[in-house]
Amino acid sequence: MKDLFSVKGKVALVTGGSRGIGLMIARGFVENGVKTYISSRKKDVCDEVASELSKSGECISVPADLSSEEETQRLVKEISGREPALNILVNNAGANWGEAMANYPNKAWDKVLGLNVRSVFDLTRHCIPLLEKAATQEDPARVINIGSIDGIQIPALETYAYSASKAAVHQLSKVLASQLAAKKITVNAVAPGPFESQMMAETLRNFGDAIINSCPLKRIGTPEDMAGVAIYLSSRAGAYVTGTVIPVDGGMLVSP
């Protein structure tokens, strides 16, 4: 039982790992002994963050634009050239688009659903051979998809494509969990509430006090809160959990 939550020695890929939720998870992995690859679109930022995280463990930058399937395949090929197997895949890279319904453009749907949903499917399927090589009956390989409570509740802001995409991520995670269980790969989704991130920065500036007051636990999520659920799902403690959507929201979904 003493190693129930240990992830030491595992290998992970975290997309969107240079900021926000992805960075919180990547930092938690690195500091707990996971060899962690982070990917993001901007090479300079990805390299800088990997260098910083490497002060606490092992972190490698592999920049890629996951809106492109060719780039997705290149990313997997690069990981395959470095690692014989992959224990953990965190699909976190994503986009948002807020605009009034009357002006909401078609390109918003193309961008947001393409990155938030299609790229999750593409990267996961291309990583299956690497994940299978790491998987055992007692310690499956893990896929963790980052959804949102806005894919469960009605969002406060006009982010039509975003909330629809996150609901799709939740359902896709369940479908993938069913398909990949035979390969000893678990698939779960995490649905964050309000966390301090670049995507949430403007919302928190404008509505931070109201959000805190509406949260039963009366605070914004911290990096430890997000790292904790990812480590749980990736450790022996979470080995029998698949096909779930786990809200990490301070109780906002159950708030009256």
N, C-alpha and C positions, 0 to 999 in steps of 0.2 A: 504493500500500500504506500510505502514511502516515496515511490517514484510515480505515483498515479497521475500527476500533472506534469511530468517531465517531458520535454520535447528536445532535449539535448541530443545532438548528433544527427538530427533530421535535416533535410534539404527542402527549401521552400522557394517558390516564385510568387512575388506579390506585385500585381500590376497596379499602376497608379501609386507606387510605393514611395514617391518622393514628397508627398504632402498629404495633409488631412488624415482621413481614416486609414489609408494605406500606409502612411508613415507611422501611425500609432501601432499598427499591427507589425510592421517590419521591425520597428524598434523593440517591441516586446519579444519577437522571435530572436533577434540578434542577441539581446541581453540574456536570453535563456538558452543559448547554445545552439541555435539553428543557423546553419549556413544559408543565408538569405540573398536571393537575387531580387533586385527591384528593377522595375521597368516603368518608364514614363516617356512621353513624347519628346521632352526637351532634354537633350543630352547633357548640357552643362549643369542643369539642376540635378538630374539623376546622378551624375558623377559626383557632384558636391555632397549630396546627401549620403551616398554610399561611403564616401571618404569619412564623413562625420560619424556614421554608424559603426564603421570599422574600428573605431576607437574602443568599442565595447564588445566586439566579436568579429564575425566574418560576414561582410556584406559586399555584394558585387553588383555593379551597375550594368544593365543591358537595355539601353534605350530602344524603344520601338513605338511606332504609331499604330495602335491596334484597330484603328478604323479601317485599315487595309489588311485584307487576308494575306497578301504577299508578305507584309511586315510581320504578321502573326506567325506565319510559317518560318520566316527567318529567325524570329525570336526562339521558337521551339528548337530549330536546328542548332542555334548557338548554345542553348542549354544542353541539348543532347551531346554536343561536342565536348562539353565540360563535365557532365555528370552521367553516370550510368543509370541513375534512377531519380525520381522526384517524389518526395513524400507528401508535399503540401502545395496546392495551387490556390491562391487567393485571387479571385476575379473582382478587383476593386475599381479599375479604371472606368471612368464614367463622365457624363456631361449633363448639364441642366440647361433649360431655356425657359425664362419667364416672360410672358407677354400677354396682353389682353386678348380675349378670344377673337374679337373682331379683326385683329391684326396678326393673329398667330400664323406664321408661315409654314408652308409644307417642308421647307428645308430644316425646320426645327425637328420635325418628326424623323426625317431621314438621318440627321446627325445624332439625335439622342437615342432613338431605337437602334440605330446601327451600332453605336459604341456600347450602349448599356445592355443590349440583349444579344444581338447577332455576334458581337465579338466575344462575349462570354461563351456562347455555344462553340464558336470557331476555335478559340484557344483551348477549351476543355477537350474537344474531340482530338485536336492535334497532340495534346499532352497525354492522352490515354496510354500509349505504349510506355512512356516514362513512368507514369503513375503505377501501371501494372507491375513494373519491375520492382517497385518499392513495397508493394502490397502483400500482406500476409493475412491469414484468417484472424489472428489475434490483434494485428496492428494494420488495419487497412490504410491505403492511401486516402488523402482527404482533399476534397474540393470545397472551398468556402466562397460563396457568392455574396457580395455585398448588395443588399436591397435597401429598403427604407420603410419607416413607418408610414410614409406618404404613399406607399404601395398597398397599404392596408386601410388607412383612414382617408378622409377627404382632406386634401392639403389646404392650408390657409391661403396660399398664393396661387396665381394662375400659371401653374407649371404642368400643363396638360400632358405633354410628351413624357416628362420625367416621371410623374406618378404612374402613368400607364406602363412605362418601361420597367419600373421597379415591381409592379404587380406581376409583370411578365417574368421577371427574374425569379420571383418567388415560385411561380408555377413551373418554370423551366427547371428549377432546382429539384423539385419533387419528381418531375419526369426523368431527369438525369439520374436521380437517386435510384429509381426503379430500374432503369436500364443498366446502370453500372454496378449494382450490388453484386452481381455474379462475378464481376472482375475484382471484387474486394476493394472497391472504391466507394467511399461515402461522399454524399453531396448534401450540404446544408446551406441555408441562407441566413444571414444576419441582417436584421432590420433596425438600423440605428435611428434613434431620435436625434435631438439637437446636440451636436458636438461642435467644438471650436475648430473650424476648417475654413479653407479659402472659399469653398462653395457656400458655406453658411455665413461668411463674414458679414455681408451686407444685411442679411436677415437679422443677425444677432445685434448689429449696431442699431437697427431701427426698431426691433421688437424684442430685444433680449430680456428686458424686465418682465414683459408680459409672458414670454415663454417660460421663464423661471417660475413665475407665479402660477402658471397653469400646470406645472410639473409636480406630481405628488411628492417627489423627493427634493423639490425646491433647489435644483442646481442643473447646470449644463454637464453633459458627459465629459469625462476626462480620458486622456490616453490610456490610463490603466484599466478603465472600464472596457475599452474596446480591445486592448491587448488580451485582457483576461478571458473574454469569450472565445477569441481565436485560439489561444493556448489550450483552453478546455477542449474545444472541438478537435484540436490536433494531437492531443495527448491520449494516453490509455484511458483516461477518464471519459473521453468522448467517443471511444471506439465503437460503441453499440448504438450511436445516434446517427440517423440518416433520414433525409426527406423532411427535415424540420425547417421552420422559419422562426428564428429566435429574436424577439424584439429586445433591444437594448436602449431603453428610452426613459428610464426613471419612473415608469408607470403611466406615461401619458396616454397609452391606448386604453387604460382602464379608468382614467380620470373622468368623473361625472361631468 
